[in-house]
């Protein structure tokens, strides 16, 4: 008996290894023991895996089946509210001006420091519920609203607990170098991150990655290098916020260190694009951030011309408050002019690469995790075409239905 069979889909979609999407009309997928065991035309799949013999059978007629979305860059764990800053931005205040006045990240830091761990866990579980409804089955969550040992550890423990309690796979990233705390300077704070925070996180095994905000007015290239190298020495794989507001050299640093990903990249040049491609660093573009800040979008076409697949992510945080990978796909197409096929790949297979997932996550190939979504659209192109709504109807994690309308 097969655990799950999804059959008669208008279209089954999965990324391939050659930067393309494979589509199967009137398709089906079978999952057993948590992994995909068959994908292809319904007639072929159901011959070996009859729906009537499956533990769960889903008739996907006139619907599209895709891999579960992977969201490889979020700051989804936070406390407090910054809706008033949204209004301030509409009146002309910049991100940097709000931060300089004690708002932005530092305001959230104060709220997170005051919050109990249980409160943070419940906050994150609510975010996960919305993300799951929009088809996300794997998500990265960063710390970085603590900026001290106690609160960074508290955040990472909360991420771990929320992940244990929710169907979504949660991937934890330590980001103590997210901002410079009040009443200190960047060099002194980097000392604290390297000498106290990273050892505390590593000794407890709380994170897989180490990230840093390499940006003018935050952390320089040299300071960022020091943080990421210290993290790597403790077993934390490097990621980096790079070239968001200024081209400081973050993309080049990511290439030098062989980081798993370099994220944002709004100001990156063709030289940076080539360096990332040559070093195998996965570029992660965040169209929701550009949308929220009303700035230019990253140049996705520069990566396309260089034949370098990009990932996309929500960057869910109090300054870019969207939990929807469906919306990220829509913005990738309408804001960055990516093709629907490229955007879907960026939200699945390449997004999994940005989290160093090599088990087939973000695909529906045989042996891959049985994570998939059934969307109430006739083909994948309708995901960005029918924007501003939730098209995902059913979410499957490891072969089990975890969300269904």
Residue, then its C-alpha position, 0 to 999 in steps of 0.5 A: x500500500x502506498x502512503x499517498x497518491x496525487x493523480x489526474x493533475x492538470x500539470x505536475x511540475x518539478x525542476x530538473x538539473x539543467x535549469x529547466x522545469x519538467x511538466x507532466x500533463x495529466x500527471x501523478x505523484x506517489x509518495x511512500x515512507x516520506x519520499x517520492x517513489x513515482x512521478x509521471x503520467x497518471x496512467x503510468x503512476x496509478x498502474x503501480x500505485x492505485x489510488x484506491x490502495x493508497x492511505x491518502x488519495x488526492x484527485x487533483x483534476x484541473x489543478x497543478x502539483x508542485x514541490x513544496x516551496x522553500x523559503x531560504x531567507x527570513x527573520x520571521x521570529x520577532x516580537x512587537x509591532x512596527x506598523x507605524x514605521x510603514x507609515x513613516x516610510x510612506x511619508x519619506x523616511x528611509x530605512x537608514x533614518x529610521x534605524x538611526x533614530x532607534x527604530x527598525x532592527x533596534x526597536x525589535x531588539x528591545x521587544x525581543x529581549x523583553x519577550x519570554x521564550x514561550x511568547x517567541x515560540x507562539x509568535x513563530x508558530x503563527x507565522x509558520x501557519x500562514x507560511x504553510x497555507x501558502x505552500x512553504x514546507x521548508x523555511x530558514x529563520x534567523x536570530x539577530x534581534x537579540x544582540x547579546x548571548x542570552x537573547x540570541x540563544x533564546x531566539x535560536x532555542x525558540x526556532x528549534x522548539x517551533x520547528x519541532x512542533x510544526x510540520x514545516x522544516x525550520x532551518x536555524x541561522x545565527x545572526x548576532x551580527x545583524x546590527x550594532x547595539x546601542x551604546x557600543x561600536x562595531x569593532x567592540x561588538x564584533x569582538x563580543x559576537x566572535x568571542x562570546x555569542x558564536x561559542x555559546x551558539x555552537x556549543x549548544x548546537x543551535x544553528x546550522x548557518x552564520x549570517x552577517x549584515x555586511x553593509x555601510x553603517x553596519x558591518x564592514x567587509x573585514x568585520x564581516x569576514x571575521x564573524x563568518x570565519x569565526x562561525x565557520x571554525x565552530x561549524x557554522x556555514x557562512x551566509x551573508x547579507x550583501x550589496x543591499x544599499x551600497x556595493x560594499x564588497x559583500x558578494x566578493x566576500x561571499x565568493x572568497x569564503x565559499x558561502x552557501x548563499x549571498x542575499x539581497x544583491x541589489x547593488x551587485x555588478x556583473x563582476x560580482x555576478x561572475x564571482x558568485x557563479x565561479x565560486x558556487x555561491x547561491x544568489x538569493x534575491x528578495x523582491x518583497x524587500x524592494x517592494x516594501x522599501x519602494x526601491x529598485x529590484x535586484x537585477x535578476x536578468x544579470x544572473x540569467x545572462x550568466x546562466x546562474x540560477x537564483x533563489x528567491x525568498x520572502x525576507x519575512x520580517x517587521x520591515x517586510x511583513x509577508x509570509x507568502x512565497x506565492x507573493x515572492x513568485x509574483x514579485x519575481x515575475x512582475x518586479x524583476x521580470x523573471x519568467x514564471x518557470x524561473x521564478x518557480x525554480x527559484x522558489x523550490x530547487x534553487x531555494x533548497x540549494x541556498x540552504x545546502x539541501x542536497x536530498x532532492x528538496x524543492x523537487x519531485x524526483x524519485x527519492x526526494x522528500x515527499x513535500x508538495x503543494x496542490x494549487x488551484x490553477x491549471x498550470x504553473x504560469x497562473x501562480x504569478x498571473x493570478x496574483x494577490x490571492x492564495x492559490x495553494x489548496x493542499x500542502x503535503x509534508x513527508x507524504x502526509x497532508x498537513x494543510x487542506x482547504 
